[in-house]
Amino acid sequence: FGVVGECNIQYALSPYSEEYYIIEVNARLSRSSALASKATGYPLAYVAAKLSLGIPLPEIKNSVTGNTTACFEPSLDYCVVKIPRWDLHKFSRVSTKIGSSMKSV
């Protein structure tokens, strides 16, 4: 996509096949970015700020390890999942149809 900095891509996976669909692309820091940063310990906002100042990724020191650059991905032995919470039983006339759009009730 040609993005310099942080980019969050959200996917939807078909339950009937191995097909997936891109439903949203955010070329900015988002709430999901904060979750990813917290879960991995990788300082996304710090790295994105340095990139916006024109510092190349190989020259940005990884503040977590202290001896690698920001080019190295964090190694994870776990999975973090963001699960929506639907409290729709409180509202009698709200549609319970789930889609990719955010709604307020």
Phi, psi and omega in degrees: 000350180077023182276131172253114184122209185271139177218128181249124179243128179253135183244156169238130181256130178290131179285351184255351181207187176263016180282145175227159183228139173278121181254343181198141174231123177244110178271060181193170173286140183222182176298325177294326177297318179297320177296314180298318179297315181294320183290323185264337186081002180275124186281078184302313182296319179298312181294317179299321178296317179296318178298320180293338176275000177092007179280125180294147182307317180296343181266353180273121179287140176282113184289344180282310183273329181080345181230003172246173177262174181289353178293335183279131177287151172292143176265130185240141173243028180209171180234135177249132182235133175260115184248129178290155177243121179251116179253047189286344180293343178285341186239115188287329186255009182277143178289137179262008178289128182264133177220191183269359180265144177279137179234156170241149182240000000 
